[in-house]
Amino acid sequence: MTSVIKVREGRFRVYELDSRIGLNGSKSLESFDCLMETESKRFFVWLGDITIDKFTKSTFLNIVQFAEKAGASSMVIV
């Protein structure tokens, strides 16, 4: 992901977030690689080649909430 998004070495954090389903989120549906550029506070979400049913509204809202808690000021979906 860092080869696609031009970020300076040592100026980013990498996360992997799971989309969970089922009772109490017991089953993982999909995993999303994420990167936050620490200088600009931009949070990048790598969707890649997934079908739309694996990226639900609740998945989007959970990622937004995580990004806000991590200190992001904007989010880019790739």
C-alpha positions as CSV (number, residue, x, y, z in Angstrom):
1,M,0.0,0.0,0.0
2,T,2.9,2.4,0.7
3,S,4.1,2.0,-2.9
4,V,0.7,3.3,-4.2
5,I,0.3,6.1,-1.6
6,K,3.3,8.4,-1.6
7,V,4.2,8.8,2.1
8,R,7.5,9.7,3.7
9,E,9.4,6.9,5.5
10,G,8.6,6.9,9.2
11,R,5.7,9.4,8.8
12,F,2.8,6.9,8.8
13,R,1.1,4.2,10.8
14,V,-0.4,1.0,9.4
15,Y,-3.6,-0.6,10.6
16,E,-5.6,-3.7,9.6
17,L,-9.3,-3.4,10.4
18,D,-11.8,-6.3,10.2
19,S,-15.4,-6.1,9.1
20,R,-17.2,-8.4,11.5
21,I,-20.7,-10.0,11.3
22,G,-22.7,-12.3,13.5
23,L,-23.8,-12.2,17.1
24,N,-21.4,-9.9,19.0
25,G,-19.2,-9.6,15.9
26,S,-17.9,-13.2,16.2
27,K,-17.2,-13.8,12.5
28,S,-14.8,-11.9,10.4
29,L,-16.2,-11.0,6.9
30,E,-13.3,-9.1,5.4
31,S,-10.1,-7.3,6.3
32,F,-9.1,-3.8,5.2
33,D,-5.6,-2.4,5.2
34,C,-5.4,1.2,6.4
35,L,-2.6,3.8,6.7
36,M,-2.6,7.1,8.5
37,E,-0.2,9.8,7.4
38,T,0.9,11.4,10.7
39,E,1.8,14.8,9.3
40,S,-1.4,15.6,7.3
41,K,-3.6,13.4,9.5
42,R,-5.1,11.7,6.4
43,F,-6.4,8.2,6.9
44,F,-6.3,5.9,3.8
45,V,-8.5,2.8,3.5
46,W,-7.4,0.2,0.9
47,L,-10.5,-1.5,-0.5
48,G,-8.8,-3.2,-3.4
49,D,-10.9,-5.5,-5.4
50,I,-13.8,-6.4,-3.1
51,T,-17.5,-6.8,-3.8
52,I,-19.8,-4.1,-2.5
53,D,-21.6,-6.5,-0.1
54,K,-18.4,-6.8,2.0
55,F,-18.2,-3.1,2.6
56,T,-21.4,-2.3,4.4
57,K,-22.7,0.9,5.9
58,S,-21.7,-0.3,9.4
59,T,-18.2,-1.2,8.2
60,F,-17.8,2.3,6.8
61,L,-19.1,3.9,10.0
62,N,-16.8,1.8,12.2
63,I,-13.8,2.7,10.0
64,V,-14.7,6.4,10.3
65,Q,-15.0,6.1,14.0
66,F,-11.6,4.3,14.3
67,A,-10.0,7.0,12.1
68,E,-11.4,9.8,14.3
69,K,-10.1,8.1,17.4
70,A,-6.7,7.7,15.8
71,G,-6.6,11.5,15.2
72,A,-7.4,11.6,11.5
73,S,-8.8,14.8,10.0
74,S,-9.7,13.4,6.6
75,M,-10.2,10.0,5.1
76,V,-9.4,8.7,1.6
77,I,-10.9,5.4,0.3
78,V,-8.6,3.8,-2.3
